[in-house]
Amino acid sequence: MSDVRHTLILGSSSRYRQELLKRLKIPFLSISPEIDETPKAGEAPLALALRLSKEKALAIAQLHPNAIVIGADQVASLGDTPIGKPGSRQAARDQLRLLSGQTVVFHSAMTVIHKGSIQTIDTPTTCVFRPLSAQAIARYVDIDEPWDTAGAAKAECLGIALMESMTSNDPTAIIGLPLITLTSMLRHVGLDPLEQAHLDL
């Protein structure tokens, strides 16, 4: 597909982010950026999320210079400790045992690039986890299989039952693509979802 002014590219292969972006009913491409996501020594969770969202967007924008590119990254933090994707069933159980009864901040960072404009914004969500028994953790992990999700809790699924409270300015931030924030960022580069939405999408 050739670039036009309002070609929209989501720099992510995450099916969760793709499903969220579809809500805006704007045609888009999804391209997975090839970047090193290893945290730098001493890098704080917020700084990591902001940096990775920007690096993802820049990697795609270099290949598609006329497109509007969205880069996104989510890093959970328990205090100053980053909490990543567990990667396995056992690691998900271990992670939820650690987070049981704790307050966790999910940093959902986004970068939108269009030509000379670069916007990078974090939309945090503060979650208080319920005290969780080993049995509840095991059952939840078996049902939701959350090892591809930071914090091992899929808030869009049964993971919402793990929470005592959830506070954010954007209800979609916890899933990884804050749509209220994103629509404002897109308007800044001339793409108004209310004007560009397609009824057949």
BAFI-3210 file (N, C-alpha, C; in Angstrom, 3 decimals, decimal comma, padded with zeros to 6 digits):
// residues 201
n [1|2|3|4|5|6|7|8|9|10|11|12|13|14|15|16|17|18|19|20|21|22|23|24|25|26|27|28|29|30|31|32|33|34|35|36|37|38|39|40|41|42|43|44|45|46|47|48|49|50|51|52|53|54|55|56|57|58|59|60|61|62|63|64|65|66|67|68|69|70|71|72|73|74|75|76|77|78|79|80|81|82|83|84|85|86|87|88|89|90|91|92|93|94|95|96|97|98|99|100|101|102|103|104|105|106|107|108|109|110|111|112|113|114|115|116|117|118|119|120|121|122|123|124|125|126|127|128|129|130|131|132|133|134|135|136|137|138|139|140|141|142|143|144|145|146|147|148|149|150|151|152|153|154|155|156|157|158|159|160|161|162|163|164|165|166|167|168|169|170|171|172|173|174|175|176|177|178|179|180|181|182|183|184|185|186|187|188|189|190|191|192|193|194|195|196|197|198|199|200|201]
n.u [000,858|000,643|002,050|-000,045|-001,267|-002,823|-002,354|-002,454|-000,520|-000,123|002,333|002,731|002,259|000,409|-002,574|-004,464|-004,099|-004,640|-007,364|-008,438|-007,789|-009,346|-011,817|-012,023|-012,676|-011,113|-009,190|-006,217|-002,761|-000,923|002,185|004,930|007,477|011,038|012,880|015,212|014,111|015,221|015,613|017,469|020,316|019,317|017,081|014,018|010,599|008,613|010,228|011,260|008,939|008,165|010,443|010,548|008,108|008,559|010,829|009,773|007,860|009,544|011,111|009,290|008,398|010,643|010,654|008,250|007,755|005,724|003,500|001,137|002,222|001,845|003,308|003,490|003,798|003,702|004,446|004,450|004,625|005,832|006,178|009,370|010,096|010,162|007,577|007,267|006,121|005,109|005,589|005,348|003,299|003,916|005,512|003,623|001,897|003,680|004,160|001,645|001,341|003,247|002,085|-000,277|-002,580|-001,245|-000,378|-000,235|001,198|000,346|002,033|001,086|002,406|002,506|003,573|003,139|003,929|004,274|005,628|007,352|006,430|006,486|004,973|004,879|003,385|002,411|-000,109|-001,144|-002,357|-003,602|-003,699|-005,180|-004,562|-006,550|-006,266|-004,989|-005,620|-003,658|-005,061|-007,003|-005,343|-004,125|-006,370|-007,282|-005,079|-005,089|-007,465|-007,392|-004,859|-002,569|000,110|001,251|000,959|001,719|002,128|000,489|-002,309|-005,270|-007,153|-009,240|-010,547|-011,188|-009,419|-010,178|-011,476|-009,514|-008,965|-009,180|-009,532|-009,354|-007,785|-007,805|-007,357|-008,243|-010,137|-009,347|-006,648|-005,437|-005,500|-003,655|-003,663|-004,418|-007,316|-008,675|-006,601|-005,160|-006,883|-006,791|-004,089|-003,986|-005,662|-004,026|-002,209|-003,778|-005,687|-008,822|-010,747|-013,578|-014,214|-012,977|-013,840|-015,020|-018,054|-018,395|-016,489]
n.v [-001,202|002,146|005,096|007,641|010,851|010,370|007,709|005,330|003,794|001,232|000,541|-002,216|-005,649|-006,589|-008,159|-007,165|-004,374|-003,904|-004,599|-002,612|-000,262|-000,655|000,166|002,861|002,945|003,569|002,958|001,015|-000,015|-002,714|-003,093|-004,836|-003,536|-003,845|-003,819|-003,497|-004,415|-004,454|-003,371|-000,477|-000,168|000,557|001,909|003,524|002,336|004,029|005,642|003,652|002,697|005,021|005,439|003,060|003,159|005,348|004,529|002,365|003,658|005,377|003,524|002,452|004,781|005,630|003,935|004,476|007,356|009,233|008,490|008,392|007,365|005,110|004,296|002,073|001,143|-000,820|-000,829|-002,311|-001,362|-002,054|-000,198|000,994|-001,053|-002,674|-004,562|-007,070|-008,975|-012,207|-014,629|-017,413|-020,102|-020,817|-018,649|-016,619|-017,297|-016,953|-014,229|-013,103|-013,904|-012,270|-009,780|-009,820|-008,175|-005,778|-002,431|-001,473|000,236|000,751|001,746|003,148|003,978|006,090|006,984|009,239|009,815|012,026|013,079|015,938|016,025|014,834|013,210|012,186|010,456|009,433|007,427|006,643|003,870|003,109|000,296|-001,618|-004,663|-007,412|-009,337|-012,477|-015,918|-018,951|-020,892|-019,380|-017,873|-019,892|-020,947|-018,702|-018,181|-020,508|-020,151|-017,589|-017,488|-015,580|-014,985|-013,409|-010,814|-007,818|-007,859|-010,017|-009,988|-009,847|-007,323|-006,871|-009,188|-011,974|-011,067|-008,666|-009,324|-009,692|-007,326|-004,763|-002,072|000,392|003,035|005,622|008,124|007,280|004,731|002,700|002,513|000,574|-001,701|-001,243|000,612|003,718|005,174|007,636|009,442|008,905|009,769|012,532|012,993|012,215|014,113|016,308|015,994|016,298|014,323|013,566|011,395|011,409|012,572|010,938|008,346|005,174|003,846|001,204|-000,291]
n.w [000,000|-000,911|000,523|001,757|002,770|005,062|005,684|008,148|010,575|012,837|015,020|016,013|016,848|018,536|019,317|021,027|021,030|018,342|018,189|019,819|018,347|016,110|016,960|016,384|013,757|011,535|008,674|008,926|008,954|010,364|011,681|012,858|014,756|014,610|017,238|019,979|023,037|025,523|028,850|029,909|032,088|035,331|034,442|034,838|035,192|033,929|032,251|030,612|029,275|027,850|026,242|024,682|023,303|021,673|020,207|018,800|017,174|015,697|014,288|012,452|011,179|009,786|007,623|006,451|005,664|005,144|006,476|009,240|012,267|014,924|017,921|020,655|024,092|027,035|030,423|033,524|036,979|040,195|042,766|042,282|040,697|037,613|036,030|033,884|030,984|031,886|030,447|030,761|032,107|034,821|035,572|035,382|037,480|039,625|039,386|039,936|042,578|043,741|043,241|044,605|046,638|046,323|045,141|041,855|039,141|035,838|033,109|030,205|027,421|024,570|021,291|018,690|015,411|012,752|009,919|010,694|013,264|016,558|019,106|022,441|024,999|028,263|029,686|032,649|034,638|037,740|039,675|042,193|043,485|044,524|047,572|046,857|046,720|046,458|045,082|043,701|042,051|040,476|039,152|037,753|036,024|034,481|033,092|031,743|030,599|030,847|030,167|028,223|028,901|030,558|034,035|034,266|034,151|032,544|031,964|030,271|030,211|032,333|034,177|035,312|037,613|039,441|040,565|043,060|042,792|040,156|038,608|036,293|033,733|031,343|030,179|028,434|028,618|030,261|028,734|026,834|024,733|024,903|024,073|024,313|024,786|022,438|020,342|020,687|020,144|017,465|016,275|016,543|014,495|012,326|011,812|012,355|014,090|014,128|011,726|009,878|010,213|009,050|008,052|007,340|008,614]
ca.u [000,000|001,468|001,794|-000,765|-001,108|-003,460|-002,098|-002,256|000,194|000,072|003,609|002,546|001,587|-000,487|-003,978|-005,253|-004,034|-005,340|-008,806|-008,788|-007,717|-010,489|-012,985|-012,077|-013,211|-010,205|-008,308|-004,828|-001,864|-000,228|003,543|005,695|008,811|012,157|013,740|015,676|013,285|015,928|015,741|018,811|020,662|018,741|015,998|012,743|009,518|008,021|011,208|011,332|007,739|008,237|011,518|010,198|007,039|009,167|011,696|008,902|007,298|010,620|011,526|008,311|008,345|011,780|010,295|007,009|007,912|004,533|002,398|000,967|002,670|001,591|004,106|002,923|004,437|003,165|005,309|003,863|005,638|005,537|007,171|010,327|010,462|009,341|006,939|007,068|005,283|005,698|006,147|005,008|002,253|004,456|005,942|002,407|001,466|004,635|003,975|000,410|001,605|003,973|001,225|-001,451|-002,741|-000,340|-000,760|000,618|000,932|000,584|002,362|000,744|003,024|002,286|004,211|002,561|004,858|003,856|006,602|008,203|005,773|006,653|004,295|005,023|002,567|002,078|-001,414|-001,007|-003,503|-003,225|-004,532|-004,992|-004,910|-007,150|-005,494|-005,310|-005,180|-002,947|-006,077|-007,586|-004,321|-003,977|-007,572|-007,287|-004,046|-005,544|-008,569|-007,058|-003,539|-002,123|001,576|001,710|000,454|002,444|001,367|-000,252|-003,728|-005,974|-008,282|-010,348|-011,158|-011,456|-008,461|-010,823|-011,893|-008,356|-008,748|-010,027|-009,849|-008,573|-007,952|-007,113|-008,107|-008,619|-010,460|-008,694|-005,197|-004,987|-005,393|-002,418|-003,759|-005,380|-007,974|-008,966|-005,325|-004,779|-007,669|-006,246|-002,808|-004,262|-006,178|-002,886|-001,548|-004,751|-006,561|-009,919|-011,495|-014,991|-014,338|-012,382|-014,387|-015,723|-019,212|-018,349|-015,397]
ca.v [000,000|003,337|006,084|008,873|011,687|009,824|006,307|005,166|002,551|000,848|-000,161|-003,259|-006,879|-006,976|-008,260|-006,325|-003,008|-003,875|-004,588|-001,283|000,729|-000,888|000,893|004,192|002,757|004,174|001,929|001,110|-001,152|-003,113|-003,540|-005,076|-002,943|-004,660|-003,045|-004,178|-003,935|-004,668|-002,155|000,004|-000,286|001,579|002,633|003,465|001,792|005,055|006,003|002,520|002,693|006,162|005,217|001,991|003,609|006,244|003,754|001,590|004,564|005,846|002,428|002,352|006,055|005,694|003,156|005,035|008,741|010,057|007,925|008,680|006,127|004,982|003,333|001,929|000,170|-000,811|-001,385|-002,247|-001,128|-002,233|000,748|001,311|-002,301|-002,965|-005,869|-007,333|-010,112|-013,374|-015,521|-018,827|-020,337|-020,756|-017,273|-015,830|-017,575|-016,310|-012,784|-012,750|-014,032|-011,059|-008,603|-009,984|-007,152|-004,651|-001,379|-001,554|001,261|000,330|002,886|002,910|005,082|006,130|008,007|009,431|010,542|012,367|014,007|016,559|016,049|013,665|013,353|011,018|010,682|008,281|007,443|005,598|003,284|002,585|-000,858|-002,275|-006,077|-008,063|-010,462|-013,628|-017,227|-019,758|-021,560|-018,385|-017,542|-021,021|-021,037|-017,571|-018,363|-021,567|-019,665|-016,436|-017,671|-014,190|-014,857|-012,427|-009,525|-007,267|-007,989|-011,287|-009,739|-009,340|-006,557|-006,937|-010,512|-012,311|-010,364|-007,572|-009,853|-009,667|-005,953|-004,072|-000,774|000,754|004,473|006,155|009,103|006,661|003,343|001,735|002,529|-000,664|-002,737|-000,990|001,672|004,672|005,757|009,059|010,116|008,734|010,626|013,890|013,016|012,147|015,425|017,231|015,836|016,493|013,169|013,567|010,143|011,654|012,917|009,910|007,017|004,489|003,138|-000,227|-000,952]
ca.w [000,000|-000,989|001,561|001,497|003,958|006,247|005,969|009,585|010,863|014,233|015,146|017,021|016,416|019,627|018,904|021,921|020,515|017,059|018,451|020,317|017,274|015,215|017,469|015,781|012,405|010,565|008,114|009,369|008,801|011,586|011,370|014,080|014,648|015,081|018,130|021,190|024,142|026,784|029,665|030,211|033,505|036,187|033,774|035,557|034,358|033,070|031,225|029,687|028,434|026,941|025,257|023,749|022,405|020,689|019,318|017,904|016,172|014,822|013,407|011,370|010,458|008,863|006,434|005,899|006,132|004,957|007,248|010,660|012,909|016,361|018,684|022,002|024,974|028,396|031,463|034,861|038,004|041,612|043,257|041,221|040,029|036,436|035,958|032,466|030,616|032,544|029,436|030,963|033,098|036,172|035,836|035,603|038,855|040,532|039,306|040,640|044,019|044,109|043,123|045,464|047,667|046,078|044,199|040,671|038,130|034,458|032,254|028,800|026,681|023,124|020,470|017,360|014,541|011,382|009,358|011,710|014,572|017,423|020,400|023,311|026,195|029,109|030,350|033,667|035,330|039,052|040,012|043,482|043,369|045,685|048,119|046,011|047,201|045,464|044,272|042,800|041,054|039,556|038,318|036,827|035,004|033,578|032,263|030,894|029,969|030,731|030,198|027,232|029,377|031,705|035,264|034,226|034,418|031,375|032,494|029,320|030,375|033,727|035,022|036,038|038,917|040,333|041,006|044,030|042,192|038,979|038,432|035,125|032,950|030,071|030,515|027,547|028,836|030,888|027,705|026,104|023,726|025,471|022,909|024,529|024,533|021,035|019,452|020,807|019,440|016,027|015,854|016,491|013,193|011,257|011,588|013,321|013,924|013,849|010,310|009,029|010,495|007,970|008,597|007,017|009,334]
c.u [000,882|001,076|000,958|-000,747|-001,671|-003,374|-001,745|-001,614|000,310|001,345|003,553|001,882|000,596|-001,938|-004,874|-005,264|-004,755|-006,845|-009,258|-008,809|-008,870|-011,738|-013,137|-012,550|-012,423|-009,328|-006,875|-004,072|-001,263|001,116|004,306|007,102|009,880|013,074|014,161|014,918|013,942|016,019|017,208|019,061|020,081|017,578|014,679|011,642|008,888|008,959|011,320|010,139|007,773|009,272|011,113|009,075|007,608|010,042|010,879|008,343|008,362|011,052|010,583|008,295|009,497|011,478|009,068|006,931|006,680|003,345|002,298|001,225|002,407|002,529|003,561|003,704|003,831|004,140|004,596|004,976|005,060|006,571|008,077|010,733|009,575|008,814|006,612|006,088|005,896|006,260|005,819|003,936|002,783|004,896|004,741|001,877|002,377|004,421|002,724|000,543|002,321|003,044|-000,008|-001,483|-001,927|-000,967|000,255|000,209|001,298|000,805|002,083|001,223|002,718|003,106|003,498|003,514|004,188|004,764|007,422|007,635|006,000|005,996|004,488|004,330|002,372|000,697|-001,405|-002,355|-003,001|-004,211|-004,173|-005,482|-005,563|-006,141|-005,937|-004,773|-004,457|-003,936|-006,694|-006,606|-004,205|-005,171|-007,608|-006,292|-004,460|-006,625|-008,114|-005,725|-002,844|-000,617|002,127|001,313|001,255|001,576|000,501|-001,734|-004,369|-007,247|-009,476|-011,085|-011,420|-010,518|-009,050|-011,237|-010,742|-008,206|-009,714|-010,448|-008,912|-008,848|-007,130|-007,981|-008,641|-008,897|-009,818|-007,188|-004,690|-004,806|-004,220|-002,469|-004,825|-006,064|-008,344|-007,716|-004,974|-005,578|-007,196|-004,931|-003,016|-004,810|-005,043|-002,161|-002,559|-005,661|-007,612|-010,743|-012,971|-015,226|-013,892|-012,972|-015,171|-016,856|-019,120|-017,210|-015,861]
c.v [001,235|004,325|007,229|009,635|011,027|008,300|006,193|003,810|002,376|000,023|-001,214|-004,468|-007,363|-007,015|-007,399|-004,881|-002,893|-003,810|-003,229|-000,256|000,563|-000,143|002,269|004,154|003,535|003,060|002,119|-000,157|-001,469|-003,708|-003,694|-004,500|-003,870|-003,780|-003,922|-003,595|-004,143|-003,368|-001,769|-000,104|000,878|002,342|002,437|002,956|002,823|005,433|004,905|002,524|003,825|005,937|004,170|002,402|004,501|005,477|002,912|002,477|005,045|004,775|002,287|003,623|006,207|004,969|003,719|006,514|009,621|009,592|008,563|007,375|006,193|003,924|003,266|000,895|000,304|-001,505|-001,219|-002,018|-001,357|-001,403|001,147|000,081|-002,544|-004,395|-006,124|-008,456|-011,380|-014,411|-016,989|-018,937|-020,180|-019,346|-016,361|-016,045|-016,874|-014,797|-012,350|-012,936|-012,784|-009,844|-008,668|-008,926|-005,889|-003,621|-001,347|-000,448|000,698|001,586|002,503|004,113|004,955|007,245|008,045|010,316|010,798|013,467|014,634|016,543|014,739|013,980|012,060|011,312|009,361|008,480|006,323|005,106|002,694|001,495|-001,378|-003,711|-006,566|-009,033|-011,747|-014,911|-017,964|-020,447|-020,596|-018,015|-018,648|-021,112|-019,903|-017,781|-019,437|-021,064|-018,598|-016,570|-016,314|-013,995|-013,940|-011,007|-009,060|-007,324|-009,220|-011,122|-009,122|-008,632|-006,578|-008,271|-010,749|-011,591|-009,198|-008,020|-009,923|-008,318|-005,521|-002,716|-000,517|002,226|004,951|007,222|008,513|005,183|002,302|001,661|001,199|-001,778|-002,461|000,061|002,668|005,490|007,223|009,884|010,069|009,645|012,077|014,017|012,994|013,475|016,438|017,150|015,826|015,329|013,130|012,302|010,359|012,002|011,784|008,516|006,483|003,663|001,633|-000,955|-001,377]
c.w [000,000|000,092|001,006|002,806|005,202|006,309|007,449|009,831|012,367|014,311|016,226|016,383|017,469|019,156|019,787|021,421|019,171|017,257|018,976|019,190|016,288|015,672|016,825|014,337|011,350|009,999|008,608|009,007|010,159|011,196|012,676|013,934|015,217|015,922|019,309|022,379|025,507|027,583|029,842|031,714|034,295|035,589|034,517|034,631|033,423|031,940|030,175|028,738|027,414|025,849|024,225|022,806|021,304|019,708|018,342|016,793|015,191|013,836|012,220|010,527|009,472|007,560|005,723|006,291|005,973|005,781|008,630|011,393|014,410|016,930|020,096|022,795|026,367|029,337|032,795|035,874|039,389|042,345|042,106|040,421|038,821|036,471|034,492|032,203|031,200|031,579|029,589|032,043|034,524|036,533|036,073|037,019|039,861|040,565|040,072|042,148|044,535|044,168|044,014|046,572|047,459|045,137|043,066|039,701|036,761|033,620|030,803|027,994|025,196|022,504|019,130|016,567|013,199|010,874|010,481|013,108|015,316|018,766|021,194|024,639|026,941|029,716|031,386|034,189|036,640|039,449|041,403|043,335|044,657|046,294|047,411|046,616|046,083|044,532|043,255|041,694|040,020|038,614|037,303|035,691|034,004|032,622|031,270|030,153|029,759|030,636|029,117|027,623|030,590|032,952|035,331|034,543|033,184|031,837|031,557|029,404|031,867|034,692|035,788|037,436|039,911|041,033|042,101|043,499|041,027|038,691|037,245|034,481|031,659|030,305|029,615|027,765|029,370|029,863|026,773|025,015|024,194|024,369|023,097|024,243|023,056|020,115|019,516|020,050|017,928|015,508|015,702|015,152|012,049|010,959|012,696|013,123|013,611|012,383|009,399|009,231|009,302|008,565|008,393|007,717|010,717]
res [m|s|d|v|r|h|t|l|i|l|g|s|s|s|r|y|r|q|e|l|l|k|r|l|k|i|p|f|l|s|i|s|p|e|i|d|e|t|p|k|a|g|e|a|p|l|a|l|a|l|r|l|s|k|e|k|a|l|a|i|a|q|l|h|p|n|a|i|v|i|g|a|d|q|v|a|s|l|g|d|t|p|i|g|k|p|g|s|r|q|a|a|r|d|q|l|r|l|l|s|g|q|t|v|v|f|h|s|a|m|t|v|i|h|k|g|s|i|q|t|i|d|t|p|t|t|c|v|f|r|p|l|s|a|q|a|i|a|r|y|v|d|i|d|e|p|w|d|t|a|g|a|a|k|a|e|c|l|g|i|a|l|m|e|s|m|t|s|n|d|p|t|a|i|i|g|l|p|l|i|t|l|t|s|m|l|r|h|v|g|l|d|p|l|e|q|a|h|l|d|l]
***
